[in-house]
Amino acid sequence: MMKKLSSLILLLALGFASCNQDDKEPEFNVLGYWTLIEIRNSWPVDEVPVDIDFEEKYIFNDDGTFIKFSNKVKGMGELLEIPKQAFGKYQKLEETHPNPEIIHTFELTFETNQMMAANCGEGDMEFITITRDNKLINMTWAACDGPGYVYSKRGRLF
C-alpha cells in the first residue's frame, strides 16, 4: 500500500512539473558576451550577403553596464591590433514591439568613446533588440540606410 502511494505521489509530482515547464516562456537574457555573426543590409530588396571583415562584441554586466569592443577602423585600412572599447550603461525599455519575434529592446548610452555608437551620427545612444531565436540585433544605422548587425552568444572572442 505504501509503495503504491509513493508511486502515485511521484507520478503526480512529475505531471505537475512537466505541465509547469510547458507553460513557461523561454528566458532571454542580455547578460554575457555577444559576438558579431552577421551584417544585414538595411534594404531588404538587396539580398547580397555582406562579408564581415572585422570583429566586434558586447559584454553586458548585471550592474546595468556594457562594454563594446571593435577592431574595425573607419574607412579603408588594416584592422586594429588592439580593439577599441567603449563603456556605457544600458536599460531595458518597457515597450511592446509590433514584431512578435522581438522579445526585449534595450537603450545603450555610451559614456566613453561615443563615436563607437552605431547610429546616424547623432548622439551617444544605440538601440538593440533580442529576438526569439536568441540573437541580439542592432539596426540603429538602418534609419540612415546603414547596415544592421546581428550578434550571438556563441562564436569566438578576439
LUMFI-772440 format. One record per residue: z, y, x of N, C-alpha, C in turn; residue in three letters. Coordinates in steps of 0.001 Angstrom, whole numbers, padded with zeros to 6 digits, always signed. Each point is the difference from the previous one (the first is absolute). Example, Ala and Ser with C-alpha at 12.3 -4.5 7.8 and 13.67 -1.06 7.14 Angstrom:
% LUMFI-772440
+007800-005690+013190+000000+001190-000890+000000+001200+000900ALA-000720+001050-000350+000060+001190+000820+000730+001090-000770SER
% end
This chain:
% LUMFI-772440
+000000-001185+000826+000000+001185-000826+000000+001260+000878MET+000869+000013+001013+000083+001144+000910-001310+000175+000769MET-000624-001099+000372-001259+000043+000736-001105+000611-000863LYS-000034-000372-001299-001007+000557-000919+000236+001489-000219LYS+001274+000399-000122+000331+001402-000203-000390+000834+001220LEU+000267-000510+001202-000373+000703+001233-001511+000149+000095SER-000734-001056-000351-001470+000056+000044-000535+001022-000997SER+000604+000051-001189-000422+000945-001021+000246+001441+000450LEU+001166+000258+000588+000326+001344+000484-000971+000410+001109ILE-000296-000915+000916-000938+000285+001085-001390+000309-000550LEU-000426-000784-000987-001314+000200-000619-000079+001352-000700LEU+001043+000373-000720+000045+001303-000671-000019+001153+001009LEU+000759-000152+001075+000038+001053+001025-001372+000190+000632ALA-000685-001082+000298-001346+000081+000559-000966+000635-000994LEU+000135-000336-001258-000869+000576-001034+000188+001497-000120GLY+001258+000458-000001+000259+001435-000070-000511+000719+001242PHE+000190-000594+001150-000454+000623+001255-001513+000128+000019ALA-000715-001014-000436-001462+000078+000032-000522+000997-001030SER+000636+000102-001156-000416+000995-000997+000230+001399+000534CYS+001125+000187+000655+000345+001293+000540-000997+000435+001075ASN-000463-000907+000848-000946+000317+001066-001362+000389-000571GLN-000423-000643-001073-001310+000286-000584-000079+001405-000572ASP+001118+000514-000497+000005+001297-000650+000067+001161+000987ASP+000352-000282+001258+000164+001066+000973-001340+000545+000463LYS-000041+001294+000137-001146+000681+000605+000133-000185+001512GLU-001078-000282+000709+000128-000144+001446+000522+001291+000631PRO+000732-000137+001082+000578+001163+000656-000968+000554+001030GLU-000256+001290-000064-000887+000665+000934+000824+001040+000738PHE+000036-000118+001293+000898+000798+000800-000779+000722+001094ASN+000227+001277+000176-000702+000775+001019+000621-000191+001387VAL+001228-000465+000075+000702-000095+001282-000717-000920+000972LEU+000009+000384+001278-000564-000844+001047-001234+000604+000637GLY-000740-000873+000698-001181+000382+000775-001264-000230-000821TYR-000878+000990-000048-001282-000094-000695-001099+000335+001003TRP-000959-000894+000171-001073+000162+000977-001331+000209-000713THR-000815+000914+000513-001314+000284-000556-000887-001238+000074LEU-000575-000402-001155-000874-001173-000035-001387+000305-000553ILE-000170+001166-000641-001287+000295-000637-000154+001502-000188GLU-001232+000471+000138-000328+001381-000322-001000-000040-001146ILE+000300+000728-001058-000869+000034-001184-000717+001337-000088ARG-001257-000076-000361-000769+001204-000248+000453+000578-001330ASN+000135+001316-000092+000451+000604-001255-001110+000018-001049SER-001238-000262+000405-001118-000060-000937-000255-001456-000349TRP+000358-000455-001197-000161-001412-000358-001458-000455-000006PRO-000950+000928-000053-001409-000369+000005-000391-000586+001353VAL+000617+000509+001053-000314-000433+001357+000929-001147+000381ASP-000470-001219-000106+000827-001185+000243-000078-000499+001444GLU-000491+000815+000915-000096-000402+001398+001405-000012+000592VAL+000426-001143+000584+001339-000045+000584+000115+000948+001199PRO+001162+000577+000160+000253+000926+001098+000758-000748+001084VAL-000530+000031+001225+000675-000652+001122+001274+000760+000363ASP+001030-000750+000355+001250+000600+000462-000039-000033+001525ILE-000064+001165+000616-000067+000052+001456+001266+000614+000608ASP+001092-000046-000750+001286+000496+000478+001096-000787-000701PHE+001248+000200+000451+001139-000666-000624+000936+001062-000567GLU+000564-000341-001148+000921+000930-000650+001014-000807-000790GLU+001228+000486-000048+001030-000683-000787+001057+000989-000456LYS+000723-000437-001022+001173+000709-000495+001192-000936+000134TYR+001156+000594+000232+001265-000719-000096+000842+000771-001011ILE+000405-000682-001082+000845+000618-001018+001411-000555+000135PHE+000963+000902+000139+001408-000368+000175+000749+000147-001318ASN+001123-000686-000108+000756+000030-001254+000793+001294-000193ASP-000006+000904+000986+000687+001280-000165-000926+001107-000506ASP-001209-000380-000462-000931+000979-000545-000870+000682+001041GLY-000022-000541+001220-000838+000572+001047-001147-000947+000334THR-001032+000567+000614-001135-000817+000457-000466+000521+001352PHE-000717-000866+000704-000678+000371+001236-001437-000478-000134ILE-000933+000858+000352-001417-000363-000014-000484-000005+001448LYS-000686-001080+000389-000565-000133+001332-001517-000089-000119PHE-000718+000616+000938-001453-000103+000019-000501+000236+001413SER-000989-000805+000415-000630+000248+001293-001391+000601-000186ASN-000268+000513-001195-001282+000626-000328-000029+001428+000542LYS-001137+000368+000587-000173+001383+000441-000897+000705-001005VAL+000167+001288-000108-000885+000761-000887-001339+000166+000692LYS-001080-000202-000729-001330+000124+000581-000342-001189+000880GLY-000915+000180+000913-000442-001076+000891+000953-000111+001187MET+000075-001161+000567+000837-000187+001182+000642-001362-000002GLY+000609-000338+001116+000671-001280+000112+001323+000046-000753GLU+000446-001177-000398+001267-000088-000727+001155+000398+000909LEU+001047+000499-000597+001183+000373+000760+000689-001253+000534LEU+000421+000032+001249+000738-001138+000565+001402-000067-000579GLU+000607+001153-000170+001322+000077-000619-000199+000619-001378ILE+000296-000748-001060-000240+000506-001361+000793+001270-000299PRO-000611+000876-000784+000718+001165-000536+000962-000537-001056LYS+001044+000753-000227+000912-000386-001071+000499+001228-000735GLN+000261-000220-001265+000544+001059-000852+001185-000574-000755ALA+000953+000835-000268+001217-000387-000710+000085+000821-001273PHE+000535-000602-001057+000175+000745-001235+000867-000733-000992GLY+000007+000526-001215+000787-000586-001089-000937-000385-001131LYS+000403-001025-000739-000800-000426-001152+000901-000120-001215TYR-000634+000130-001153+000731-000212-001252-000928-000654-001011GLN+000580-000863-000796-000751-000676-001064-000151+000958-001164LYS-001220+000103-000500-000252+000851-001161+000207-000824-001265LEU+000651+000562-000957+000309-000708-001246-001066+000283-001051GLU-001208-000364+000298-001085+000211-000959-000705-001320-000263GLU-000519-000134-001182-000783-001189-000309-001449+000298+000338THR-000601-000930+000677-001384+000182+000429-000926-000612-001033HIS-001142+000644-000299-000917-000561-000994-000646-001319+000448PRO-000046-000244+001298-000550-001250+000525+001110-001053+000020ASN-000118-001094-000771+001065-001004-000046+000194-000756+001312PRO-000943+000107+000932+000141-000664+001297+000940+000752+000928GLU+000296+001254-000308+000887+000805+000840+001425-000132-000516ILE+000874-000432+000896+001403-000248-000352+000868+001226+000274ILE-000126+000581+001203+000822+001142+000400-000865+001063+000665HIS+000412+001256-000133-000618+001114+000711+001097+000707+000790THR-000319+000354+001248+000960+000673+000874-000601+001292+000531PHE+000851+000994+000174-000381+001258+000632+000604-000006+001401GLU-000832+000217+001012+000450+000055+001383-000076+001443+000474LEU+001095+000494+000554+000040+001356+000552+000231-000107+001501THR-000963+000503+000769+000059-000074+001459+000869+001125+000540PHE+000954-000356+000852+000860+000994+000628-000455+000301+001424GLU-000666-000954+000644-000550+000211+001339-001469-000400-000024THR-000764+000521+000929-001422-000334+000135-000730+000052-001347ASN+000144+001103-000687-000530+000137-001354-001509-000184-000080GLN-000713+000176+001123-001447-000178-000038-000390-001469-000163MET+000968-000911+000097-000281-001419-000240-000004-000340-001487MET+000414+000941-000837-000017-000251-001445-001451-000151-000452ALA-000300-001125-000638-001364-000262-000491-000180+000738-001312ALA-000457+001236+000097-000264+000789-001196-001189+000899+000289ASN-000317+000857-000880-001186+000855+000145+000302+001258+000804CYS+000957-000097+000918+000335+001145+000835+000940+000970-000657GLY+000648-000430-001061+000890+000896-000735+001421-000544+000011GLU+000808+000518+000887+001411-000342-000041+000393-001208+000831GLY+001187-000466-000292+000646-001032+000800+000296-001269-000804ASP-000783-000248-001057+000313-001127-000881-001156-000983-000145MET+000377-001250-000272-000930-001061-000392+000573-000668-001235GLU-000876-000641-000759+000440-000792-001141-000542-001409+000196PHE+000880-000973-000103-000404-001393+000165+000402-000790-001238ILE-000685-001115-000209+000343-000883-001114+000157-001420+000522THR+000775-000784-000715+000114-001426+000268-000583-000722-001200ILE-000879-000955+000282-000712-000706-001059+000622-001365-000276THR-000418-000585-001106+000478-001325-000401-000280-001074+001038ARG-001078+000161+000781-000291-000998+001033+000677+000359+001330ASP+001042+000848-000073+000860+000370+001118-000763+000670+001143ASN-000814+000982-000363-000700+000828+000976+000531+001424-000149LYS+000053+000705+001109+000358+001399-000009-001310+000767+000159LEU-000282+000915-000911-001283+000703+000006+000238+001503+000070ILE-000707+000631+000937+000058+001447+000153-001391+000545-000294ASN-000163+000592-001175-001283+000585-000413+000086+001527-000030MET+000951+000594+000737+000205+001439-000044-001258+000765+000431THR-000739-000523+000973-001225+000669+000448-001137-000128-001007TRP+000102-000892-000949-001082-000191-000974-000267+001275-000805ALA+000991+000857-000135-000176+001254-000740-001050+000895+000654ALA-000218-000180+001301-001022+000794+000699-001064-000935+000594CYS-000300-001071-000733-001041-000977+000360+000279-000735+001304ASP+001241-000070+000405+000373-000728+001209+000264-001462-000305GLY+000323-000768+001019+000233-001433-000183+001378-000299-000591PRO+000132-001216-000485+001284-000524-000430+000430-001057+000994GLY+001280-000081+000261+000531-000966+000953+000844-001032-000729TYR-000189-001267+000366+000750-001100-000597+000820-000658+001103VAL+001280-000198-000277+000934-000572+000967+000616-001266-000597TYR+000415-000887+000878+000640-001238-000425+001220-000235+000882SER+000950-000777-000524+001176-000345+000787-000301-001090+001018LYS-001145-000622-000110-000394-000975+001024-000936+000691+000964ARG-000280-000625+001081-000878+000620+000994+000793+000309+001251GLY-000719+000308+001026+000678+000213+001279+000431+001450+000143ARG+001014+000193+000800+000469+001333+000327-000666+000389+001312LEU+000140+001234+000412-000669+000478+001203+000163-000942+001160PHE
% end
